[in-house]
Amino acid sequence: MNQNIRNFLITAHVDHGKSTLADRMLEITRTIEMRSMKPQYLDQLDLERERGITIKMTPVRMAWQDTSKNDYILNLIDTPGHSDFKYEVSRALMAVEGAVLLVDATQGVQAQTLSNLDGARKANLTVLGVVNKIDVASESQVEDAVSEVSELLGIPPDEVFKVSGKSGEGVPELLSTIVSRVPPPKKLEVESCSRALIFDSLYDEHKGVIAFVRVFDGQFLPNARMTLCATGADFLAKDIGYFAPSFRSSLSLQNGEVGYIATGIKDPGKVRIGDTIMISNSSKSGCVPLPGYDEPKPVVFVSFYPEESDDYDKLRQAFGYLKLNDASLNFEPDTSEVLGRGFKVGFLGQLHFEITADRLAREFNVPTVHSFPSVAYKVMRAGEWITVTNPKDFPRDANEALELFTQVEILTPPRFLGALLSLQDFFRFSQVEIGTTGIKTRITAKLPLADLVSDLDDKIKSLSEGFASLSYEPGDWEKASVDVLEILVAGSPVPGLTRILPKELLEREGRATVEKLRNLLPRAQFTQALQARVGSKIIARETIPALRKDVTGYLYGGDRTRKMKLWKKQQAGKKKLKEFAEKQTVKIPASVFKELIKR
């Protein structure tokens, strides 16, 4: 049976037409009826449709018959293209044998194309080069793209497929080639047990955690007793089936198939991405877990707090469900003197953070306030290295600090090279090298991670009119010249506004923050000093004047001494109020805090 199964994924740079090509495959294989078809069918999240990008990988089973009337099962996984979601792609790579490397004919090879190809090669997948959007590209653009893909894969140009995800041109031929060139699943020859790798999951109120799996050994049947290797949890499978693309129950899942197992487990923490579901057929089976994949390492840290303190438990539950569907999400309890109880959350990048914040509000109806995004630093203190992910924990007596660097790669048409090199005036690029890839100019450089998450991608798109692309890989820890910027209101520091910044940016950012805060904070009965402080030095200051009330307005005529008494009484009251306020914890309204940290 598994000789007629083909497991493959579509991988590409963002917006190169993966989901549209998947739509045509669903139509041509008649997996979806025409009356039910809609654009980006596999993108189920509202955010995916609004942004026009794939965020979550989606599996689907299709039936295909070749020219010799042989029937095949094609298991497709549509993967995200943005670099923040490369972990989604890495998990899909473990579940397939082939990859369709898609390139937009109007844009050619992009930075993430190179990264995705590298991942597919490391997973020993059969890679098919495909140029998409031939219906809208000019003939010269198509030939340039074909030439780039040919050079990239080291294959003749006539082995590069030309398709239109919109019209379906060339898609049937591509499906036939997938059948002929992508190898069938291999059996791992472990006779004494059945094993399946969990590559994704979600939560269902009735069926508990539903694990998305690729079966590597044996078979899985409904109502069978199964074990999760990592946590040791046992469960009775409530349902087994495959993706059509909705859940469709089946009598079994065999070696080589991609499908789902409804575990019935209500605790999301017991089911982990990368774990092995196992059925032992012998008490002496020697059955061992399948090799999973590396744990994701968060690089951006943001603290989330519910706008309403009563929503804390609701927020904790929401993060639990999100982690079940997004294994790269890491969170732990955090407390702010300003915003109360919340969670410190680790993300793979800026977009990953933005998407999660939107999903919290839309899917779980939990409005939140979050801190400034920060990155991790390693700090030498008392002869020992410690990792700091929260700016308020950065020690003042640190002997030395290290920050994580990244290796960035920018692909751009040559005409934008000069504009992009000007980014060196605003970001801490080093070891900049310039080369070529096909008809594109390639810029490689080292860059601190803290700079990378400061809207670098947006600035690259702006300077190149959207034609340049960025990808990056984590590098090494290197010496950092940073310090802690504190913001004080009425003499008291506001922990939620504390940041770790390069020393050359401290004064500029401090001044900008207090100026913005002056326009956002409401006036009080007393004068409020807004200060930016580094260590014991004040580097910027603004003042919010006190509210003025005319306490003598009802007086007219007569001796001035009556007015003088009222003014002195008012001044004494303001002085007393200010002294009282300075002894209290500064309270900044959530709405002001939210506006302040907007980019």
N, C-alpha and C positions, 0 to 999 in steps of 0.2 A: 504493500500500500504506500509506504513512504517513498518509493521510487517515483511516484506520480505527484509528489508534493514539492513545491518551490517556495521558499521563504525569502523575501527580499524587502528592502526599504527604498524609499526615495529620499535622497539627501541633496541639499543645495544651499546656496546663499539665500538669505531672506528675500522674498518677493520675486523669486525666479520661476514660480508657477507650479510648485509641488502639489498643492491642493487641487488646482485646476486639472492637472494631469491625472491625479487620482480620480477626480470626477469622471473624466472620459473613460478611464479603465472600468469604473463601476457601471457606466452605461453600456460599454461594448461587451462586457461579460454578463450583462443583464442581472447584476447583483441588486441593483435598485431599479424599480419601475420608473419609466419616464415621467409619469404623473407625480411621482414622489420626489423627483430629482430637484435639487436646488444647488446654487453655487456654494463651493467650499463645504460640501456635504459632510466631510469628516471632521470639520472644525465645529465642535459642538458648543464651545464657550461663546457667549455674547462678545466678550473682549476680543476673541480671535476674529470674529466677523467685522467688528468695528475698526480694528487696527489693520485688518488684512494680513495678519501673520498667524502662523501656527505656533501655539504655546505648548500644547500637550500632544505627544505622539499618539496616534490612533491606529489600532490594528483592524484589519477586515479580511475576510475570506472570500475569494472569488473562484468561480468554476470556469475552466477554459478548455476548449477542444482544439487540438492542432489539426493540420491539414490531413493527417492520417487517421482522423477520428478517434484519437486517443484522448481520454479525459484526464485533466490535471486539476489539482487544487493549488491556487496561488494565494499565499498569505502575504499581504502587503502591510507595511507599517509606514504611515506618513509621519515624517519627523519635522521638528522645528528647524528654522534656519539661522536664527539669531544666536550669536556667540554665547549669550547668557544662558541659553538652554542646551548647550552642547552635552550636558550630562544626560538629558533626555535621549540624545542621539547615541551616546555611548552605551546606554542600556539596550536600545534597540539593536545595536550591532551584535550583541551577545545572542540574539534570538533568531538571526537570519544567516543565510549563506551567500546572498548576493546584494549588490547595491546599484541603484540607478543614480548616477551622478549627473544632476540636471544643471544646465547652464542656459541663462537667458541670452538669446541671440542679440538682443539690443544692448546688453551690458557686458557680455563676455565673462571670462573667468574673474571671480571676485575673491577677496581675502578669505571668506569663510569656505569657499569652494576648496581651497588648498587645505584648510584645516580638516574638512570633512573627508577629503580623499586620504589624508594621512591616517585618520582614524579607521577608515575602511580597510586600508592596507595592513595596518597593525592587527586587525581582526581577521586577516587572511580571507577577505571576501572577494568574490568575483565582481569586478566593477565594469559597468556598461556606461560609456560616455554618450550623453544625449543632449542635443541642442534644442531648446524649446522656443516657442513664439515665432516660428518661421513665417506665420501668416501676417505679422505686423512688422517684421524686420526687413530691411532692404537686402538684396542679394549679396552685396559686399559685406554687410554686417554678419549674415549667416556664414559666409565663407571664412571671415575672420574668426568667428566663434568656433567653427569646426576646426580651424587650424590650431587655435589655442588648446582645445580639448585634446586634439590629436597629439600635440607636443607634450601636454601634461601627462597623458596616459601612455605615451610611447607606442601608439598604434597608428596604422594608416588612416588617412582622412575618411576613406570610404567605410570604415568600421564605426564611425561616429554617426549615431542616429539623428535624423532631423524630424521633429514632431511639432504639432500644434496642440497644446493642451486645450485650446479653446474650440477648435473645429474637429479635433480627433484625427487629423491627418498624421499618418505614420504610427499611430498608437497600436493598431492590430499587429503590425510587423514587430514592434517592440515587445509585445506580449509573447509572440512566437519565439523571439530570440531569448527572452528570459527563460522560457521552457527548455530551449536547446543548450544554453550556455551556463545558466546557474545550476550548480550541482544539487542533487537531492540531499535530504538530511542524512547525516551519518549516524549509525548506531554506535553507542559508546561501549557496547559489549559487557554490560554489567547485568548478568542474567537474573541475579537473586533479588533485585529490587526495581521499583519504578521511581523515576526521579524527574522532577520538573523545576525549571528555574523561574522564579517570580521576577518579571521585569517591570511591572506596574501594578497598581491596585486602586480601588475606590471603596467607598462605604455605602451600603444600602441598609435602610432601616429594617427591612425584613430578613435579608439574607446575610447581614453582617458584612465583614470585609470580603470583597470579591477580588481574588488574586488573578492577574493576567499572567499566563504562564506559557513557556515553551517546553514541551515534553522532550526529554533526551533519552529516556529509557523506559521500556515497558508500556503500561497503559493505566489509565485512571478511570474508575467507574463511579457513578453516583452512589451515595450512601456507604462508600467505603471509608474505613478508618485510616486517617492520614496523619503525618507528623511534620511539624515545622522544625527544621534542624537547628536554627540559631537559637530559638527560644524554648524548644522542647515541647511546645504546645501541641496537644492532640485534638483532632476535630473530626466530625463526621460530615463529609461533603454534602451540602444541601442541594447543590445543582452543579452540573458540568455542561460545558458547551463551547461554542465558538462565536465569532463576531461576524454579523451578516448585513450591515455593521452593528445592528443592535444585538443584544444577547439572544442566542438561539440554542436551546437545550439539545444535547445529543446523548447517545447511549454510552459513549466513551470518548476519551482523548488518547490517541495512539502516539507512539514514538515519531517525532518529527513534526507533530501538529502544534499549532498555536491556538490557544483558547483561554477559557476562564474556569476557575473553580471557586464556587461560593462556599466559604469556610464556616459561616454561621458565627464566627468569632466577633464579639461586640467590642472588644478592647483593641483599638487600632495599633497600640504599641506592640502587640504580639506578632504582627505580620510585617516583615521588613523586606524592602526591595533588595533583590540580590540573594535572598534566602532560597533554600531548596525545600520543596514539598516532596515527601518521600513515603512510599509504601514498601515495607519490608516483607518479602515473601518467604523469609527464612530467619530463624532465630540466630543463625550464624552467617548472615548475609555478607558481612563486611561492607555494607553499603555506606558510602561516604558522600558528603555534600558536594554539589557541583561547584566548580570555581565561579564565583560571582564576578564582581567588578569593583574597582576602587570606590571607597566612600568619598562622596563629594566634599570638597573643602571650601567652606564659605569664605568670601573675601570682603564682603561689605556687611557692616553691622548697623542695625537700626533698632532703636527701642520703640515699641508700640504701647500706647496707653488708651484705654477706652475713654471716649468723651464723657460718658456717664460712668461713675465709679461702680454702680450696681451691675454693669455689663462685664465685670472682670471674668467671672466664670464662663460667660458666653464667649468671650474672646479666647479663653484657654481651650474651650471645646472646638472653636473654629480653627485654631492653629493645629489641633490634633487631627481634624479631618483633612486639612490642607496638606499636612505632612504625609498622610496616608497616600494621597494622590501625587505628592511632590516630595520624593525622598531626599532631595537636596536641601530641604528646609530644615533649619535647626533653630530651636527656641528654648529659652530658659527664663524663669521669673526675674523680674527687675523692679526696682522701686525708685521713684523720683520724689524728692521733697516738694516739687511743684505739681506734678501730675498724678501722684499716687502710685498704685500698683499696676504693673504691666509686664511686658516680656521683651527681652533682648533677643533679636532674631538675626540669624546669619543668612546671607544671600550670595548667589553666584555672580551678581552684577547689579547695575543700576536698574535695568529694565526688569529683571527678576523681582526686585523690590517694588517697583511701581505696579507691576501686574498683581502681586500679592496684595498690596494695599487696596487696589480696585476690587479684587475678588472678596476681600473681607467685607467691604461695604455692600457689594451687590448680592453675593450668594448667601451671606450670613447676617446681613443687616446689622453690622457692628461698626458704627462710625468711630474712627480712631484719630488720635494725635500721635505724631511720631517725631523722634529726635532727628538731628542732623545725621546723615549717613557718615559712618566712620570706618576705618580699616584697622587691622591689628598691627601692633608694634611689639617687638621684643625688647625688653629693658633690662639692663644689668643693674642689680641692686644688691648690695651686701654680698658681692661675689657670686650671685646666682641670677640666671636668666629667667625672667618671668614674661608671660604673654599678656598684653593689655589690649582689650577690645572696647573698653568703655573709657572715654576721656577723663571722667572724674576719678578714675583709679590710677591715672598716670602719676608715678611717684615724683615728688619734687626733688628728691635727693638721688635721682638716677645718675649713674656714672656714665652710661653709654646707652644709645638706643639704635635699634635696627628696624628698617621697614622693608616690606616685600616689594621687589621689582618685578616687572613683567617684560616679556619680549613682544613688542607690538609689530604688526605688519600692515602696511597700508598699500593698497593697489589703486592706482589712479591713472586716468589719461594724462599723457605728458604735459598738456597745456596747463594743468592745475598744480604742477610740481612746485613752482615758486610760491604760490599762495599757501600751500600746505607746509612748506619749510618754514614759513613765518610763525607757525605754531610754537617754534622753539623759543620765541620771545615770551610765551605765556605758560608753557609747560616745561617740565624738567627733563627734556630729551637728552640722551647721551648715546655715544657710539652709533651715530646715524650713518646708515649705508644706503646707497641708491643703486638699483639694478633694474633689470627688465624681466617680465614674464609675458611672452607673446608680444602683443602690441601695447601692453600696459607698463607703466613705470612702477617699480616696487620699492617702497621705503621700509627699511627695518631699523629698529632702534630699541634702546632700553628706556623704560619709563617707570617711575614709582607708581605703585597701585593706587595710591591716594590721588594722583593726578588723573589716572585713567577713569576713575569714577566721577570726575568733576566735569561731566558733559563733554568729554573729548569727542565722542562719536558724533554728537550734534554739531560741534564746531567743524569737524571734518566734512560732514554733509553740506553744511552751509558754504564753506569755502570752495567746495568742488561742484556746487550746484547739484548735489546728490549723486554724482558719478563715482566718487571714491568710496572705498569700503575698508573696514577695519577688522582685524582679528588679533587675538593675543593669547599668550600662554604664560602661566605663572613662572617666575624665575627664581632667583636666589635672594636671601636676606642680605642687605647691605647697610652700611652706616647711614644714619639719618640725622639731619640737622633740623630738629623740630622742638617745639615748646608748646605749652598749654595756654590757650586763650580763655580767660574767664570774663563773663559779663556780669557786672554788679548793678543792681537797682536799689537805690536808697541805701547804699553801703553794704548790701547783702548779695553774695554770689547766687546766680541762678544755675543750678547744676545742669538742667536740660539744655543750656546754651553753651556749655563748655566744649571746646574743640581742640584737637591736636593739629597744628598747622606747621608748615615750613617757616622757619624764622623770618625769611624775607617777605612773607605774606601776612605776618601778624598785625602790623600796623594798619595795612589797607583793609583787612577783613574786620578788625576791631572797630575802625571808624565807620565802615559801612553798616555794621550791625547796630551800633548805638544810634546812628542816624535813622535807621529804619524803625528801631524800637521807639524812638521819640515820637514818630508819627502814628504809632499803633497803640501805645499805652494810653489809657484814659487819664485825664488830669485828676489830681487829688487836692485835698484841702491844704497841702503843704508842698513845698518845692521838692522834686524828685531828681536826684543826680543819677545819670546813666553813665557808667564807666566801663572801659575795656582794660583788663589788667593782665599783665604777664609777670608772674612771680610777685614781687612787691611793687612793680612799676606800673603806673597808670599811663596807658599809651593813647587813649582817646576818651573824650568826655562830651556829653550833651546834657542839657537840663530841661526838664518839663516844668514850666512855671506852675505855681499854685493857682487854684481857682480863686477868683476874686469875688467877694460878696460885699456890696455896699451896705455896711451896717449902720450907716448914718443917713441913709436915704430918706427915712421918714422924718428927719429933723430939718427944720428950716428956720433961718434967722437965729437970733439969740447968741449966747456966748460960745466961742469956739472950744472952751474947755470940756463941754459935754461930749463933743465929737472926739477930742483927744483921748478921753477916758475909754470910749468904745473901741477906738483903734488899738490902744495898748492892750485892752482885754482880748481883742481878736488876735493880736500878735502872740500873746502868752498862750492862748489856746492852740494856735498853730504849732508853736514850739513844743508844747506838751504832746500834741498829736504826732508830730514828727519823731520825737524821742520814743514814743510808744511803738510807732510803726517800724523803727529801726531795730527794735528788739524782737520783732515778729518775723516768721518765715515769709519771704516774698511770695505773693500769690499772683501769678500771671494768668489771666483768663485763657482757657483752652483755645478760643477763637483767635486771640492775639498770637499765641504760640504757633498755631497752625499757619498763620499768615507770615510770621517771621521766618520760618524755615523753608518757605517756598523758594524755589530756585529763581 
